Structures are given as structure tokens and as C-alpha cells.
Amino acid sequence: MIPNILSIAGSDPSGGAGIQADIKAISANGGYAMSVLTALTAQNTRGVRAVSLCDTDLIAAQIAALRDDIRIDAIKIGMLGDAAIIECVAGGIDGLDCPVVLDPVMVAKGGDRLLEEAAVSALRTLLPRADLITPNLPEAADLLGCDEAETLEQMREQAHALLALGPRAVLMKGGHLKGDQSPDMLVTRHDELRFDAPRIATRNTHGTGCTLSSVLATGLGMGLPLPEATRRAKAYLSGALAAADRLSVGSGHGPVHHFHAYHEDDQ
């Protein structure tokens, strides 16, 4: 079965992150991608120039239209923007019986804030609806109101603190740690698993969080166990990063190569 995966997120016209990256990642991993737009942005590989949040009535209508007609096998939630949109999305997906992966998008790669600071508390109320949240270290610190983790042990402690806020599982992404490895830590109420990968020397890392969470949602929508879905998503992202320099997109933080497996002869 090809799973129908819904991404609820903002638009990135440069194609490296947001809805555009989600659609590429879902498609490259065997899912059928659907989208609900929460925001329009004017951005490129060098930064975000403008953001316009979508009207909540339109967001609700998008979700309702899909629910009325199409089976939804998994949901990935990305950029939400403000408290009103968070509440709208929470209500829109209420009652759906499918995995939900929440990527708590707060700050863009270039440092531009994509979630109003006043909305962070509203985002915490959405955590119990998530089967999995995928924060990087700055996002985890933002959610917890603490300093950013600098060690694996601090990373583990913050993962458990986030788990106490209600999600069924937490994947702490350790890409911001120093060292030649990029460790991720998957924590549930029953288990802890660590996923390591060599750090890849590239500046083309735009959209890595969007990509990873979308692939995770696709795997869960296929019925894969969470550890296996995580392993596959981590391996896919590593491949996309390793091939990122084969693309020539912009002069800043370029995108990963979502379709690297289909263009192996382009090296």
C-alpha cells in the first residue's frame, strides 16, 4: 500500500525546506504527499525576507476537505507560526486515527524566527497529540525554557523532560553537538535508542529537519515500527546530505539532494 502522508507546514519558494521539501522527501520514500499550507514565506538559501501566515479559516478548510475525501495514513506537522494556527491545526486533526510527527519549527537555518515566542506555550499543548516529536537542540531548549544541551547526557535528560510533556516518543537530534558524529536519541516510555552517523562536511543543510520528519511520517504511515522508521529516515537523510553538493542551488545554505538515489549517475 502506498500511504497517504499529509504535511501541514509553511511554504519555502526556494524548494529546500517546508512543504516543498516535505513533498520531495515523502515522494522519494514511497508515500503519496498531500499538503496543508500554514504560511507563505519569501526566502532563499541566505535567509527569510518575509512571512505571511495563512488565515485559520482557510487552514481549517484545507484539512476538512482532505478529511472528507482522502484516507490519511500519517501526518507531519512543521511550521505553525502562531497560537491561533496551532489551535486550528489541533482542532482540525482531532479524531484522526493515524500517527502524528511534530517537528517543532521555531527558527530558520539563518536565524529568522518562524514561531512567535508567545506561541511556544501553545505549541506545548500540542505535544500530547504527537506520536513523535523531532526537536533539534535549540528547539528542545526553547520548549523546555532551559539552556541548550551540550553533551549526550544533557541531551538524554532533555529528551525525558520533553517526554513528560505528553508526546509518545521524542527523537532528539544532536546535529548541533560538537564532534565528528551526528547522534540522534530516540526516547520512549519504555526504551532509549541512539542513532549515530558521521558528520558530513557540507554547508547545504537547508531543510534537514523538515526532511527527516517527513520521512519518519512516511515510514510510520507504512506501518513500520518506530525504531525501524527512524533508522531508515536517518540513513536516507545521511545519503541526501552526502549528495547535497551535487546540487547548485543558491549561495547560502543550499538544500539536501532529496532524489539522490535516483541520480546516482550524476556524480
C-alpha positions as CSV (number, residue, x, y, z in Angstrom):
1,M,0.0,0.0,0.0
2,I,1.2,3.5,-0.9
3,P,0.5,5.6,2.2
4,N,-1.2,9.0,2.0
5,I,1.0,11.4,4.0
6,L,-0.2,14.8,5.0
7,S,2.2,17.6,5.6
8,I,0.9,20.7,7.5
9,A,3.6,23.3,7.2
10,G,4.8,26.6,5.6
11,S,6.0,27.2,2.0
12,D,9.6,27.7,1.0
13,P,9.8,29.1,-2.5
14,S,13.5,28.1,-2.8
15,G,12.3,24.4,-2.5
16,G,14.8,23.4,0.2
17,A,12.5,23.3,3.3
18,G,8.9,23.5,4.3
19,I,6.1,22.0,2.2
20,Q,8.3,21.7,-0.8
21,A,11.0,19.6,1.0
22,D,8.2,17.5,2.6
23,I,6.6,16.6,-0.7
24,K,10.0,15.6,-2.2
25,A,11.0,13.6,0.9
26,I,7.6,11.8,1.1
27,S,7.7,11.0,-2.6
28,A,11.3,9.8,-2.6
29,N,10.4,7.4,0.2
30,G,7.3,5.8,-1.4
31,G,4.5,7.9,0.0
32,Y,1.8,9.9,-1.6
33,A,2.3,13.5,-0.5
34,M,-0.5,15.9,0.4
35,S,-0.2,19.4,1.9
36,V,-2.0,22.0,4.0
37,L,-0.3,25.4,3.9
38,T,0.0,27.4,7.1
39,A,2.2,30.2,5.9
40,L,3.8,31.8,2.8
41,T,7.4,32.9,3.1
42,A,9.7,34.9,0.9
43,Q,13.1,33.2,1.4
44,N,16.1,31.8,-0.3
45,T,19.3,30.0,0.8
46,R,20.5,33.1,2.5
47,G,17.5,33.9,4.8
48,V,13.9,34.7,5.2
49,R,12.7,38.1,3.9
50,A,9.0,38.0,4.7
51,V,6.4,35.7,6.3
52,S,2.6,35.8,5.8
53,L,0.6,33.5,8.0
54,C,-2.5,31.9,6.4
55,D,-6.0,32.6,7.6
56,T,-7.1,30.0,10.2
57,D,-10.5,29.5,8.4
58,L,-8.6,28.6,5.2
59,I,-6.3,26.2,7.1
60,A,-9.3,24.5,8.7
61,A,-11.0,24.3,5.3
62,Q,-7.9,22.6,3.8
63,I,-7.8,20.0,6.5
64,A,-11.6,19.4,6.3
65,A,-11.5,19.0,2.5
66,L,-8.9,16.3,2.8
67,R,-10.6,14.5,5.7
68,D,-13.9,14.4,3.8
69,D,-12.4,12.6,0.8
70,I,-9.0,11.0,1.4
71,R,-7.6,8.4,3.8
72,I,-4.8,10.0,5.8
73,D,-2.2,7.4,6.9
74,A,0.1,9.8,8.8
75,I,0.6,13.5,9.5
76,K,3.8,15.6,9.6
77,I,3.4,19.0,11.3
78,G,6.0,21.6,10.7
79,M,5.8,25.5,10.7
80,L,2.7,26.7,12.5
81,G,3.6,30.4,13.1
82,D,1.3,31.5,16.0
83,A,-1.0,30.3,18.7
84,A,-4.2,30.7,16.6
85,I,-2.8,28.4,13.9
86,I,-1.6,25.9,16.5
87,E,-5.1,25.7,18.0
88,C,-6.7,25.5,14.5
89,V,-4.5,22.6,13.5
90,A,-5.1,20.8,16.8
91,G,-8.8,21.0,16.2
92,G,-8.5,20.1,12.6
93,I,-6.7,16.8,13.1
94,D,-8.7,15.9,16.3
95,G,-10.2,12.4,16.0
96,L,-7.9,11.2,13.2
97,D,-6.6,7.7,13.9
98,C,-3.1,7.9,12.4
99,P,0.5,8.7,13.5
100,V,1.4,12.3,14.0
101,V,5.0,13.5,13.7
102,L,5.6,17.0,15.1
103,D,8.7,18.9,14.0
104,P,8.7,22.0,16.3
105,V,9.9,24.5,13.7
106,M,10.8,27.7,15.6
107,V,13.9,29.2,13.9
108,A,15.1,29.1,10.3
109,K,18.6,28.0,9.4
110,G,19.7,31.6,9.0
111,G,18.4,32.6,12.5
112,D,15.0,34.0,11.5
113,R,12.2,33.2,14.0
114,L,9.4,31.2,12.4
115,L,7.3,30.8,15.5
116,E,6.3,33.7,17.7
117,E,7.8,33.5,21.1
118,A,4.4,34.0,22.6
119,A,3.2,30.9,20.8
120,V,5.7,28.5,22.3
121,S,3.4,27.7,25.3
122,A,0.6,26.9,22.8
123,L,2.9,24.5,21.0
124,R,3.5,22.7,24.2
125,T,-0.3,21.9,24.4
126,L,0.0,20.2,21.0
127,L,2.7,17.8,22.2
128,P,0.3,15.2,23.8
129,R,-1.3,14.8,20.3
130,A,2.1,13.8,18.8
131,D,3.2,10.2,18.5
132,L,6.7,11.6,17.9
133,I,8.4,15.0,18.2
134,T,11.7,15.7,16.5
135,P,13.4,18.8,18.1
136,N,16.9,19.8,17.5
137,L,18.8,21.0,20.5
138,P,17.9,24.7,20.2
139,E,14.2,23.8,19.8
140,A,14.3,21.4,22.7
141,A,15.8,24.2,24.9
142,D,13.1,26.6,23.7
143,L,10.3,24.2,24.6
144,L,11.8,23.5,28.0
145,G,12.9,27.0,28.8
146,C,16.4,26.0,29.6
147,D,19.9,26.1,28.2
148,E,20.8,24.2,25.1
149,A,22.3,20.7,25.7
150,E,26.0,20.5,25.1
151,T,26.6,16.8,25.9
152,L,24.9,13.5,25.2
153,E,23.8,13.2,28.8
154,Q,22.2,16.6,28.8
155,M,20.5,15.6,25.5
156,R,19.1,12.5,27.1
157,E,17.8,14.4,30.2
158,Q,16.1,16.9,28.0
159,A,14.5,14.2,25.9
160,H,13.0,12.7,29.0
161,A,11.8,16.2,30.1
162,L,10.1,16.6,26.8
163,L,8.6,13.1,27.1
164,A,7.0,14.2,30.4
165,L,5.1,16.9,28.4
166,G,3.0,14.3,26.7
167,P,4.3,13.0,23.3
168,R,4.6,9.2,22.9
169,A,8.2,9.5,21.8
170,V,11.0,12.0,21.4
171,L,13.7,12.0,18.8
172,M,16.4,14.4,20.0
173,K,18.6,15.5,17.0
174,G,22.1,16.1,18.0
175,G,23.5,17.7,14.9
176,H,24.4,20.8,16.9
177,L,26.7,18.9,19.2
178,K,30.5,19.2,18.5
179,G,32.4,16.3,17.1
180,D,32.7,14.1,14.0
181,Q,29.4,12.2,14.7
182,S,25.9,13.4,14.4
183,P,24.0,11.5,17.1
184,D,20.2,11.3,17.5
185,M,18.5,9.8,20.5
186,L,15.1,8.2,20.4
187,V,13.4,8.1,23.8
188,T,10.0,6.4,24.6
189,R,8.5,5.5,27.9
190,H,10.0,2.0,27.6
191,D,13.2,2.4,25.7
192,E,16.2,4.5,24.6
193,L,17.9,4.1,21.3
194,R,20.8,6.0,19.8
195,F,21.4,6.5,16.1
196,D,24.8,7.7,15.0
197,A,26.0,8.8,11.6
198,P,29.3,10.5,10.5
199,R,29.0,14.3,10.3
200,I,29.0,15.3,6.7
201,A,31.1,18.3,5.7
202,T,28.7,20.4,3.7
203,R,27.0,23.8,4.1
204,N,24.0,22.5,2.2
205,T,21.8,21.6,5.2
206,H,18.7,23.7,4.5
207,G,15.6,21.7,5.3
208,T,17.2,18.7,7.1
209,G,14.6,18.8,9.9
210,C,11.7,19.0,7.5
211,T,13.1,16.2,5.5
212,L,13.8,13.9,8.4
213,S,10.3,14.3,10.0
214,S,8.6,13.8,6.6
215,V,10.4,10.5,6.0
216,L,9.6,9.4,9.6
217,A,5.9,10.1,9.0
218,T,6.1,8.2,5.7
219,G,7.6,5.1,7.4
220,L,5.1,5.2,10.2
221,G,2.3,5.6,7.6
222,M,3.6,2.4,6.0
223,G,3.2,0.6,9.4
224,L,6.9,0.4,10.2
225,P,7.9,0.2,13.9
226,L,9.2,3.5,15.2
227,P,12.9,2.3,15.6
228,E,12.9,0.9,12.0
229,A,11.3,4.1,10.7
230,T,13.9,6.1,12.5
231,R,16.8,4.0,11.2
232,R,15.5,4.4,7.6
233,A,14.9,8.1,7.9
234,K,18.4,8.7,9.4
235,A,20.0,6.7,6.6
236,Y,18.0,8.5,3.9
237,L,19.0,11.9,5.3
238,S,22.6,10.9,5.5
239,G,22.5,10.0,1.8
240,A,20.8,13.2,0.9
241,L,23.4,15.3,2.8
242,A,26.3,13.3,1.3
243,A,24.9,14.1,-2.2
244,A,23.9,17.7,-1.4
245,D,27.0,19.3,-3.1
246,R,26.0,17.7,-6.4
247,L,23.2,20.4,-6.5
248,S,23.9,24.0,-7.3
249,V,21.1,26.0,-5.6
250,G,21.9,29.4,-4.2
251,S,24.9,30.9,-2.4
252,G,23.9,30.3,1.2
253,H,22.8,27.1,2.9
254,G,21.6,25.0,0.0
255,P,19.2,22.1,0.1
256,V,19.9,18.4,0.6
257,H,19.5,16.2,-2.5
258,H,16.1,14.5,-1.9
259,F,16.3,12.4,-5.0
260,H,19.9,11.3,-4.6
261,A,19.0,7.6,-5.0
262,Y,17.5,8.3,-8.5
263,H,20.5,10.3,-9.7
264,E,23.5,8.2,-8.7
265,D,25.0,8.6,-12.2
266,D,25.2,12.4,-11.8
267,Q,28.3,12.3,-9.6
